[in-house]
Amino acid sequence: MKQFAFAALLASVAAASGAQAVDFSDAELRAILRHGPWPAPWSADPSNRASANREAIEFGEHLFFDPRLSPSGKVLCATCHVPYRGFQDSRARAFGLAEVDRNTPSIYNVRYNRWFGWDGAGDSLWAQSIRPILESREMGGSQAQAAALLRGDAELSCRYDKTFGGPPPASDEAVLAGIGKALAAYQETIATGRTAFDDFRDALERGDRKSAALYPPAAQRGLRIFVGKGDCSGCHAGPAFSSGEFRDTGVPTDISGGGADPGRGGGIRKLQANPFNLLGRYNDDPSGSRATRTQRVSLEQRNFGEFRVPGLRNVALTAPYMHNGSVPSLADVVRSHPDLRRPHLSAEEAADLVAFLESLTELPGAGVAPPKLPFAPCRR
């Protein structure tokens, strides 16, 4: 695994004599400090009454690894979001019951997102979690099938009851909303641990040059490019290294069978038509504050071909890259990204930038605990 290789490199640098921290300018230091601290603050989702609830997290984890959510019995959430592959599938394009048009995004740190999916068609994590269940090429399910599964299975019915304080309701749509909310509660726990970059960033903040000097020189130089010449932090902003918004990166939008992927343009149309969006009846936030941004979304021509800016934590573990998986490695991203071609990075600068991106990999033992399979039986 790359994180262990990077940990070995970090140890060798720490042992070397004469290692020195790069002298960053005040502007560079301010830009670097904005990428922390980590873990970033997080609070429960007010639109989801199951958010941060222990019973809901266990229920959601159970559902995440249950193939029966797909009528075929062959596809589960973890088919595409594989824990040991960085919660994605290492394919260029996802494959459930059939191949789809986009790459599987990792769900690392998904709890920090503003919008969900490459096109932002989800305005909450729970609404986004419902989408693949109903998608014909992914899990191929339906509201009726999912609701019948919960009502007819004593274990799942028990977990629903413990999460929501009652048995699955008569409305299939309401049951599916509950499934999405439980799945979201579990996914909110999938957050990456601290990295070598975080130790460096915190050392800079407290003025500890000795500790800062333990960060590999190549990663330091790459970080300077990231916040400076490359202007990467303009989009990959904040502690999660994402602005949470959308950008046209110039990656081709051709899809199989002809036509083009509309990106955010299509996502806005789907969002507005979705009965599970935050303007609908299943939003648990009585203030309605989270729905304001959905209400204000308007479709503009520029949205076609835009895709959500992904976070970069653990990015070295989630190849291939871009919305269609067309870029196989971080080195290829640096070489092909239009915003990085403009400043004309040298080969050495490109290698340094890759070294920095690799330093965003969580340190051994700092990440997500493995799933608790098999699950203990539910008892009321």
Buried (B, 14 or more C-beta within 10 A) or exposed (E): EEBEEBBEBBEEBEEEEEBEBBEBEEEBBEBBEEBBEBBBEEEBBBBBBBBBBEBBBBBBBBBBBBBBBBBEEEBBBBBBBBBEBBBBBBBBBBBBBEEBBBBBBBBBBBBBBEBBBBBBBBBBBBBBBBBBBBBEBBBBBBBEBBBBBBBEBEBBBBBBBBBBEEEBBEEBBBBBBBBBBBBBBBBBEBBBBBBBBBBBBBBBBEEBEEBBBBBBBBBBBBBBBBBBBBBBBEBBBBBBBBBBBBBBBEBEBEBEEEEEBBBBBBBBBBBBEBBBBBBBEBBBBEEEEBBEEBEEBEBEEEBBBBBBBBBBBBBBBBBBBBBBBBBEEBBBBBBBBEBBEEEEBEEEBBBBBBBBBBBBBBBEEEBBEEBEEEBEEBEE
